[in-house]
Amino acid sequence: MLDNRKLVAALSVAIVFISTTSHAETLETAWTIALDNNHQIKSSQANTSASEQQLQSAQGQRLPELNVSTGYTQLSAVPTAKATFNGDTSQFAVSQSGSAKAQAMVSVPVYTSGRISNNIGAAESSLQAAQHQEETTELNLKMQVAEAYINVLRAESAVKVVRSHVESLSADSKDVNDRFEQGIVANNDVLAASVELANAEQQLIKVAHQLDNAKTTYNRLLDRSLTSEVNLDNRLPELPAGTLDELTQNALKQRPELTVLNAQIDALQQQAESVNANRLPQVNVNGGYQYQQNRYQAHEGLWVAGINMDWKLFDGNTGHKTDALKSQAIALKEQRDDLTSVMALEVRQAWLEIEETKKRLQTAEKTIAQADENLKVATDRYQQGLTIHTEVLAAENLRLTSHDNFSNAQFDVALARLHLRRAVGVL
């Protein structure tokens, strides 16, 4: 019977744990919600869609162009021609004073000196840049969500630590009041205990307000009601595998920011070639049907076919446009080279941040046990009349600081890992 009770109790605890965990929102879930709803992502997706349409527009330049036109013309007099035959001058009408006309013409480019092909290549590179810019936006958003996520967990931990501080000081204040009523301690101890408790209660109000702000910021990034309930899972991504040099090389390969710049450079270079091609021969064939209303004309409707070539032998505009685009490409190359060193620096800084926070965490773990023991000893000494109450309050403040440092060190380690993942490009 006893074993059955133990089994039921164990199952009850497991059910409660599973239920609590299942309702806690993980960081991966938060990322999914943000990516589905965030306006920054929607804006980036719209830019990608625009680049897709621009590519289709560039590709459409290769297709036949069909133009249909019509109109009606009314002249003030009937167009008349003069002719002299054997010394006699005569006049005769050559067209009507009012006439309608219409035409349907098809034109197809057959040779553009690379103008269309380079324009298409530039559009393809622009689309690639937009797609990778969307990835960059996603990474930036995920990092913002991760920081807000950790800020909520940090604030929740701060509330717990300060609440334990209030509870400890409340117990101390009650003990001091009891001892004062017994005539064991002076009123000064009662006043000191009351002031410390009041200060702790104010601190609790402050950290509770910070927690509310952290939850509000988190909800905004997920594009939901600012007052929505927030219940987060404290499990966070681990450190990415690899040495510092390996992680740096991975960052240079994986970070979409470099790909964006490379694609933008290629787009500008091809745009320059496309613009410059306007000064070179442009050949197209055309054909269609033309109709001109004219009863004096033997054939009012005619089929037409032809080939045209345009060649700008001098243009004071195109050359400057080409040079401007090439200069913009050079500027982006400089930015790309600078970004390469910035990325390496970001990886190194995040790596060092992890090393520093690990050491802080190890120190904080040792300090907690020491601070707890110090408070116990100070309390025992005070109750035995071997020390003054100020020593107890100082020990309690040291305990608060130790627990606060330990909590912050834990979340700083987690945040440093996320910073490294972002620097490598694998959030």
Protein Blocks (a to p, Z undefined) as FASTA:
>chain_A
ZZmmmmmmmmmmmmmmmmmmmmpccfklmmmmmmmmmmklmmmmmmmmmmmmmmmmmmmm
mpccddddddddddfbdcdddddeehiacdddfbdfbdcdddddddddfbgghmmmmmmm
mmmmmmmmmmmmmmmmmmmmmmmmmmmmmmmmmmmmmmmmmmmmmmmmmmmmmmmmmmmm
nomacfklmmmmmmmmmmmmmmmmmmmmmmmmmmmmmmmmnopafkbccdddfbdcddde
ddfklmmmmmmmmmmklmmmmmmmmmmmmmmmmmmmmmpccddddddddddddfkbfblb
dcdddddddddfbdcklmmmmmmmmmmmmmmmmmmmmmmmmmmmmmmmmmmmmmmmmmmm
mmmmmmmmmmmmmmmmmmmmmmnopacfklmmmmmmmmmmmmmmmmmmmmmmmmmmmmmm
mmnopZZ
